[in-house]
Structures are given as structure tokens and as C-alpha cells.
Amino acid sequence: MPVSIKETTSIKLDKKAKERAKLIFKELGITMGDAFNMFLSQVNLHQGIPFEIKIPNDATKQVVREARSGKNVQEFSFDDINQ
């Protein structure tokens, strides 16, 4: 297998999302760099983004707007869902 040449790059990330992801990567035993390299490998393998991306329909957009404003939102726990 050919040797992979590594390159340092700079990207702007959402700070909170990055910190949450780092905790998950730590639990998986991989680094942020490992995760990004896996993502890039999948992009190349699939010749595009390796997961479905859609523009939400009007009904979904309305639900998101309501949730963000606190309308029609009920508190729950995952234990409630799994019963």
C-alpha cells in the first residue's frame, strides 16, 4: 500500500460541535485528524458527500421554526422513548 503524505490544514469549525465530537472520537480511540481522514476517504469512495443531504420541505421548516421558538415542544427523556 502506498505511503500517505500528511498535510496540515486550517478550517473553521463550530466550537461546541467540535468539542462534542472530540469526546466521541476519544471514546472511539481516534483523533480528530483520523475522523477527518475517514470522512475524506468516504467522499472519494462515494464521489460525493457520503450521506444524504436534503433541503427540508415546508412542513419540516415550520416544525424547526416552532421548536427553536419553544412552541409545541415537550420535555422527555430517552427512558420515556424506550419504554
Secondary structure, DSSP 8 states (H G I E B T S, - for coil): --------------HHHHHHHHHHHHHHT--HHHHHHHHHHHHHHHTS-SS------HHHHHHHHHHHTTTT-----HHHHT-
